[in-house]
Amino acid sequence: MTAGRFGKGETLQDRKFPQGIRPDPLSAGLLLLCCLVAPAFSAPVESAAKSDATSASKKPSAQNLLAQAQAFENQKQYALAVQAYRSYLDLRPKDEKARAGLARALTLQGHFEDAQKQYEHLLTRSLEDTSLQMGLARVRVGQKKFSEAQALFERILSKTPGNLEAKRGLADALYENGRHALALPHYEALYLATKSPEVAEQIRKIQAEPNDSSPAPAPSPPPAPPPSSQQPLERARAMETAGQHNAAISAYQEHLLAHPEDNDARSALARLLILRGQYSQAISAYREILSRHPSDLNALLMLGKVSASQWKMSDGRRYYEAALRVSPGNLEAERGLADILYWHGEFNEALRYYEDVFRATPDRMVEQRIQQIKAEQVVSPEAKIGVASATPTLPFRSYVKMGYGQSDYTQKVPDERDGLLEVAAPVGGYTVVAKMEYLKRFGLDDVPLTTELHGPLWRKAWGIVSGSFAINPGFVPNFRIGTQIFQNLSVLHQSLSFLEASFGYERLAYTYRADTSPTLSIPAQDVSLLTPSLIVYLPSNVWLTEKLYYIPETGSTTLSSKLTWRPTERLQLFASGGFGTSGERIYAFQDFTRAKTRTIQGGAIFPITDQISGELSGAYEDRGFLYVRRGGTFNLIWHW
């Protein structure tokens, strides 16, 4: 077959290709070997899946766990209720009603710290939920933090003035905090509404307390001057201490009219405005502080928290990021930013901050969020996505690769010489790869430039988008563009988590006619390359990849079977075999010309030093009447 076999006006579809090509005994043997190896490795996975399915069938369902938790709570078996709620939330971590039930049971059990964390987590999403505020107020009472409980009860009563439970809670908080005289009118109002004997007894107890006759444990302070004669700042602080927040707010505002530079007073005013639910005014107050002191950490943190509670996520993110610039590693800022990133669906970035927080202060809620994110993440060992590892691990994300390859051919085809320079860097959860190749084949020199973007897609899916071009090429396409999408099949059923399917498409554009060898020439025509594949994940960090190469324009097809083993984080070995009618390395027209093909390859990536690894591979490719190619490549990888 010679270059002259293309007639005038002849297209790629008009080309006559050898027909009736069948695999020879060696090809059939390769296929048989792959068929035997795959079941041997997958058998443990199947048995493990059956075992998991059997054990899972014995576990109570989420609905049963929730019913058990509620039953235990009604029976006042709070320890069992807490255990059941936790088990349910492991399966349904987003069920806020169940989390509120857990917080309630923890409170009744006396585990106030854990209950506080649960309520505060819920309030970050539903800041105005009075039932959650009531639960947190009960926790504050249990912790003997009566001033904070008082503020919460007052906030509830400002929205629901007739809430009897909040009235009783406020009266009790004032009484326990030693403010019996302030508690008395609240008890009296409560008695008028409920006629409760217990409340009546509390009223009699307060009224029976001596005023001046009984000795006091400490000398009484001198009588306070009338409010009008006090300075506004002193009056504001006194009113705040007495729980008279509206009067305190007015006094702080009066003081700030005369002293606008007093950031402490403005911060106290903003804090009271938040307690009263006046978020816009509070935000304005904190912004006023930042206008004078842009690095005020407390103002940045409070603005981040209030903005997030109002679902102004972009503002909240900006303030938390500014707080981290002022105070790197600040746990409150990291936690707040992690929550915002999580709600925005930026799971990879959120995971990094959650893990930082969890390392510093182990928290069950943060741990659950980490587990939830990881359950949604791609687990493919070849995916260059997600949070970059602190140490170099395969697949490398930040590296420079330099390599050289050499192959010899039969049929008097000139030897091949290849050079490679490749650079990669992570950008958030994505990885950008740029490479320049020097290819010397068929006595011609080409330098294609390629860029790839690896990134996450939807649930358990990731993909690659690539594009390359070459200036005035001799045998490679002028440009090629393509994509490959990978999807773990656990989205269909958890028992299929060991399978990952993918589909790839590339378009190769040859806009020139050229003689590339004595055996073939390139017509000016585009071709498509389809590459569906299935990856089977096996035990011991081994996976089998079955990949099909198909060129519709020529009908060329090749099936490749590749077995990969990664025993350590930086050591990887592979062996593959393929047969069909096209090559697996698609550049020149010869690579997809329909010809009987057999390919055997093998290679390894291995560590040399802490920051340098080597990559070695070899290949034998028999392209029938076209040529036989034998060669290898060696790359050095500097990673960090």
Buried (B, 14 or more C-beta within 10 A) or exposed (E): BEBEEBEEEEEBEEBEEEEEBEBEEEBEEBBEEBEEBBEEBBEEBEEEBEEEEEEEEEEBEBEEBBBBBBEBBEEEBBEBBBBBBBBBBEBEBEBBEBBBBBBBBBBBBEBBEBBBBBBBBBBBBBBEBBEBBBBBBBBBBBBEBBBBBBBBBBBBBBEEEEBEBBBBBBBBBBBBBEBBEBBBEBBBBBBEEBEBEEBBEBBEEBEEEEEEEEEEEEEEEEEEEEEEEBEBBBBBBBBBEBBBBEBBBBBBBBBBEEEEEBBEBBBBBBBBBBBBEBBEBBBEBBEBBBEEEEEBBBBBBBBBBBBBBBEBBEBBBBBBBBBBEBBEEBBBBBBBBBBBBBBEEBBBBBBBBBBBBBEEEEBEBBEBBBEBBEEEBBBBBBBBBBBBEEEBBBBBBBBBBBBBBBBEBEEEBEEBBBBBEBBBBBEBBBBBBEBBBBBBBBEBEBBBBBEBBBBBEEEBBBBBBBBBBBEEBBBBBBBBBBBBBBBBBBEEEEBBBBBBBBBBBBEBBBEBEBBBBEBBBBBEBBBEBBBBBBBBBBEEBBBBBBBBBBBEBBBBBBBBBBBBBBEEEBBBBBBBBBBBBBBBEBBBBBBBBBBBBBBBBBBBBEBEEEEEBBBBBBBBBBBBEBBBBBBBBBBBBBBE
